[in-house]
Amino acid sequence: MTKRIKGSCTTILVGKDASIDGSTIIARNEDGNEPLHPQKFVVVQPEDQPRHYQSVLSKFNIDLPDNPLRYTSTPEAVDGHGLWAAAGINSENVAMTSTETITTNSRILGVDPLVEEGLGEEDMPTITLPYIHSAREGVERLGSLLEKYGTYETNGIGFSDHNEVWWFESIAGHHWAAVRIPDDAYVVAPNRFNIDDFDFDDHENYMASADLQDLIDKYHLNPDREGYDLRHIFGSATIKDTRYNNPRAWYGQKYFNPEFDTTPIDQDLPFICRTDRKISIEDVKFVLSSHYQNTPYDVYGTTGTPAEKKLYRPIGINRNQELHILQIRNDVPDAIAGIHWLAFGPNTFNAVLPFYANVNDTPAPYKNTTGEYDPANMYWLANTLAIFGDSDFTLFEDFENLYEQNTTAAARHLEIQADAAAADQDDLQSYLAGVNDQMAAINVKNSTKLLGQMLKLAAPRMKLQFTLHD
């Protein structure tokens, strides 16, 4: 079977002192290699977690521990291609997003070749997230699995808990490195090797496979005269990066730091960034939905030439399958701290909702996706809105913006009410699941309303028309 690589994602990480409310945040667009890979939102109970795991895309298999935690996930809705659980929050309020496909180079691949029958993105959340009790523990577990079994691809993975955010990058077949994102910092990570300066002596904030520094020195992999810049050592600096990867990091960083004097093609854009403003969920959603607004590179813009509009790969794209923003809050009790924000379809045209993670079930419109078109399911309804919206962006833009703002605002209002009422609930998980159902119902209603508005606006513009005055 040909391996199905989802090589188009964009990740944002936010430390607790950089966020507007003291939460840790890890977020990612899960992008397919083509449009329409149906996704669903589920809760995996301990009794439903496999004790023996067999990959679909490789021969990798493993016996798993007998004490898994409950966790949310957004797997494939169509069987036969593997689970691709993608992201979730477990019952210990540890979050994982997996994976951001990243680049490498022939120097390290010559030293440590990829392992055809190793583990990959398909497998990582399922064999990691149910067994970790902190973000740091997630790095350690995934690192040990990768060292033992190897991988057939290079990926970036985010972990978070109440206090820490970690970014893990696999390096060729059996090696890896990870960085603790400073509490006051953020990261925008596209499909390239992202970690730059690395301190092998600081074990509190940097972790790596045990022989990584020796491997770099032994095989003369470091092009720099001083220090260890892992992007220079293990990553790429190709023309494709200047068109496909770097512009996404550039735009996200310019959104948070307009003062940055950088260009879309810069190969050395910083990994760790800091901004004077505090970052909100809405900020993360905007960046992960963006298409270079207010630049000549906006595909929907009016200032760029046709060539400029096609020059750089946007962040919001028709291959967005789902967007998750995993938030671990620090201003509420643990039982309501984990919020699995979720939206399906191309992000320029959807709305993200704050679903509570401490539940035993998920809303039917998000859970019951199948491979057959059904506008009762949010995955298909969201993609319908996107295709309509893309057909005449200027005509529909204001309606879409109002839909997104009003839908997220209504869900936030329910969240505030539920937070206040949580302590009085005898069956908190059922109560939170009911709140999630209400949020989903709001989105179905508002999405259907938007679709009707689009239909009314578009119908008079059909080419298939004729009047007596023509």
N, C-alpha and C positions, 0 to 999 in steps of 0.2 A: 504494500500500500504506500502511495506517495505521502510523505509527511506534509501535513497542512500547517504552515507556519503563519501565525498572525503577526506580521512584521510591520505594523503601521501605528502602533499605540503612541500616546503621549502621557507622561506622568507628571504630577505635581505633588510635592511634599512640603508640609508646613509644620515647623516646631511650635510647641505650646505657647511660647512667649511671642511668637510672630503672628499668631491667630487673634482674631478680634475678641474671643471669649475664653482664651486659655486652653482650648482643645488642641489635641494633636490631630493632624489631618494627612491622610494619604489618598490620592485620587488618581484615576487613570481612565482614559478612553480605551476601551477594548475595540480595536479595529480589525476587521477581517481583510483577507487578501482580495476580496471582492465584496460587493454589497450583498445583504440578505443572508446572514447566517443566524437563524432564529435563536433567541436567548430566552431564558426563563429565570425567575427569582425563587429560590427555595430555601428551606431550612433542612439541614441534615442532622437527624437525631443520632445519638450514640449507637442505638441498635441498628441503624441503617448504614452506618459507616462500614465499609468492607474490612475484614480482618486479613484478607489476602488481596493485594491489589495487582492487577495485570493491565499494563498499558495496551492501548489499541494500536498506536502508531509505531511501537517498537517492541522488542522482546523483554523489556524491563518489567520485572515483577518483584514484589516484596511482601513479606509478612509484616503486618502492622501491629502496633501495641493494642492491648485489649482494654484500654481505658480512654477512648476518644472523648473529646468534648463536643457539645452541640455547636453548630456554626451555620451562618448564612452563606449562600453562594449564588453565583449567576452562571450556571453551566449551559452547555449547548442544549437546545430543545429537541434536536433531532439525533437519534441514536446512530451509532456506527462509526463516529469520528473521534470517540474519546469523550471524557467528561469536560475538560477545559473549565474547571470550576471558577477560575478567573479572580475572584475576590470574595472576602467575607470577614465577618467578625465572629469570634468564638465566644463561648459562655464565660470566659475569663476576661473579656473586653480586650482581647488582642486581635489586631487587624492585619490582614495580608492582602496585597495586590500583586498578581503574578500572571503574565510577565510583560515587561517592555523588551522586545527583541532588540539586541544591540549589536554593534559592529566589532570586528576584531581585525587581525592582520596576519600575513603569512609567516612572520617571524615567530610568533607564539604558537601558531598552529603547527609549524614544523617541529617545535619542541614538545608540544602536548596536543596531539591530534584529537579532534572531536570523536566521540564514541557513538557509532551508528546505532547500537542497541542500548544506549543509556537512557536516562530520564530526560524529560523536556517539559515545556510549558503545560502540555496536556495534563501532566501528573502532579506538578509541584504543590498546589494548594491542598489537594486531597491527602497527600502523604506528609504534610507539614502542619497546616493550620489546626487540625483537631488535637494536636499533641504538644502545644506550646503554651506557656503561661506568662510569657513576656516577649517583647520584641527582640531582645537580645537572644533569648532562647530560640526564637525562630531562625535567626542568623546561624546560630550554632548547629541546629538540627539540619537545616538545609545544606549548610556547608559540609557536614559530615556525610550526608547522603550523596552529595555531588562528588566528593573525594572518593567514595567507595564505588559508586556505580558509573560515574562519568555522565556526560551529557552530549547530545548530538547538535546542540545549538547554544549560542551565548545569549544570556538574558539578564535584565535588571528586575529586581523584586523589592517591594517595599514592605516594611513591617512597622507597626506602631502599637503602643499601649498608652496608659495614662501619662507617662512621663517622657517616653523616648520615641523617636522616629529613626529608623535605620534603613539604609539603602545598600542592597546586596547586588553585586554584579559577578556573573560567572565569567571565567577567563579560560577559553579553550576547553579541553576535555575534562580535566579534573581539578582545576584551580579556581579560586574565587577571592574576592575582597569585599569588605563592607565598611561603611562609614556611618557613624552616628551623626545625624543632622543636628547642628547646634539648635538649642531651644529658640533662639532669636532669628533663625534663618529659614529660607525657603529654597526649593529646587524646582526647576523646570527641566525635565529629562525627555528628550526625543529618542529616536532609534539609533543611537550611537553609544559607544563606550563613554560614560559620563564622568566617572570619578577622576579628579585631577590630582592635586597634591595629596600625598599619602604618607603618614608618619608611622613607620613600623615599630617605633618605641612606645607609642601611646596606646596601650592595650585597652584603656577605658573607652576610647572613641574610635578606634580602628581595629578591625579584625580581618584575618586573611588565612588562607591555607598555610600550614606551618612552614613549608619550604619556599614560599613565594619569593621572598627577598633573595634567597640563595639562587633560585632559578633565574631571576633577572640578572644577577651578577655573573653567574656561571656561563650563560649563553649570550652575554653582551647585548641585552635587549634594550638597554636604556639609552636613548639618543641624547639626553640632557647631561651636561657636565656636572650639575649639582642636583640633589634631591631626587625624589621619585614621583613623577607625574604619570599616573597609571594610564591616563588617556593617551599620552605620547608613547608609552611603552606598549600597551596592549590594543589600543584603539585604531581608528582610521582617521585620515584627513583627506578624503577623496573629493572629487568634483561632485559626486552624488551627494555627499554630506552637505555641500554648499547649496544644493537645491532642495534636498529632501529633509534633512535633519536640522542643520544649524538655524534656518529661518524660524522654525517653531520655538526653539529656545530663545532666540533673539526677540520675537514678538512678545512672548510671555514675560521676559525680563524687562522689556521696555514698558509693558503695562504697569508693572510694579515699581519700576525705577526709570521714569522718563529721562532722567539725567544721564543714563548710561550712553557713552559715546562709542557705539558699536554698529556693525552693519549685519545684514542677514547672512552674509557668507563667511563671517569670522569663524575660523577654526578653533580659536581659543577662548570662546565665551566661558565665563566662570561657571563652576558647578555649584558652589555654595554662594548664595546671595542674601543680602539683607536690605530691607526697605524701612523707611520711617513710618509708613502707614501700616496698620494692622489688617490682616488678610481675612476676608469673610468667605463663607461658602459661595456666595454669589460671585465674588471675584474669581474663585477657582472655576466655577461654571462658565463664566464669561471667557476666560482664557481657553478652556477646553472646547468651547464652541466656536472659536474665532476663526476668521478667514482673512486676516490682515486688514481689518477695517481701518479707514482713514489713512491708507497707504495706496500707492499705485498698484499694489499686488493683490488687491481685493477682487475676487472673481465677480462680485456683484457691484463693484464700485464704478464710479463715473469718471475718475481722473486718470486711470492707467490705460495704456495701449493694450490691444489684444495679446501681444507678446508678454507684456509685464504681468497681466492677469494669470498667465500660465507658467510664470517663471518659478514659483515656489509652491511646495506642497502645503496646503492649509492644515490647521489643526482640526477644525470641524470639517468633516468630509463625508461623502456618501457611504463610505465604508465603516463609519462609526456603528458599532453593534449595540453597545451599552456604555454608559458612563456611571462609574461609582465614585462616590466621595465618602470615605470611611472616616468617621469622626468619633473620637473618644473624648467625651466631655469631662471636665474637672470641676464643674460648678453644680453638679447634681449627684444624687446617690448612684452607686455602681449599677444598680438594677436598671437604670434608665440611661446610663452613660453612653452606650454604644448606639450610634445612628448610622445606618447603611443608606445613605442618600443614593438614589438610583433614577436613571432615565434610560429609555431605550431609543435606538435609532439615531440618525444624524443629529448632532447636538445643536446645530444652528436653529433647529425647529422644534426642540422638545423642552420639557420642564422637569426639573429634578425634585424629588420628594424625599422627606426625612423619615424613612421607615425605621422604627425601633427594631434593634437586633435581638432583644431578649424576648423572643416569641417562639412558639412551636409550629407556626404555619405562616404563610404569606398570602397576600390578596390574590384572589382567583384571576383577575386580568393580567397579573404579572407572573403567575405560577403556571397557568395552563396553556402556555404557548405550544403550538405544534408547527410542523413544517408546512402545513396548509394555511393559506391566507384566511384570516378571520379577524375582522376589525373589532370584535369584542375583546381581543387580546391586545394589550398595550404595545407589544412589540410591532405588530402589524399596523395598528392605528397610528403609531408614531411615524413609521416609515411612509404611510399614506400622506400624512401631513407634510413630511419632508419633500416628497416628490411633487406635490401640489405647490408647496412654497418655493421650490427651486424653479418651477416653470415660469414664474413672474415675481421675482423676489421683491422688487420695488412696490408692486401692487399689494402684496400681502404682508410686508414687513411690519407695519404698525400693529396690525391685528395679531401677528405672531408675538410681538414684544409684549403686548398687553396680556395675551394668554399666558405667557411664561411668568410674568410678574404676578398676575392675579392667582395663578395656580400655586406657585410656590408660597405666596403670602398666605393663602388659605390653609395650606398644609402646615406652615409655621404656626399659625394661630391654633390649630388643633394640637400641635406639639406643646405649645405653651400651656394650654389647658390640661393636657394629659400629664405634663410634668407636675403641675400643681395638685392634681388629683391622685397621683400614683401612690402616695403613702397610705391612702385610705382604701386601697383595693385588696380584697381577700384573695383574688386570683389575678395577680398582676400580669402574667404572661397573656392570659386570655383578654384582659382589658387592653393591653398594648396592641395585640393582634387586631382587636376591633377598631382601634384608632387607625392602624395601618389600612384597614379595609375602607374606612371613611376617606382617608387621603387618596387611595386608589380610585374610589368612586368620584371624587372631585375631579381628578385628572381625566377619567373617561368622559365625564360630562363636559368639561371645558374643552377637551380635544374634539369631541363631536360637534360642539358649538362652533369651534374654529373651522372645522372642515365645512360646515354649512356656510359660514361667512365667506370662505374661499370660493365655494361653489357659486354663490350669488354674485361675487365680484367678477369671476372668470367667465360665467355664461354669456354675458353680452359681448365678450371679446372673441368668441369662437369665429373661426374663419368660415365655418359652415353656416352661412346666413345669407338671406336675400330679402330685400324689401322693395316695395313699388317705387321707392325713391332712389334705388341704386342706379 
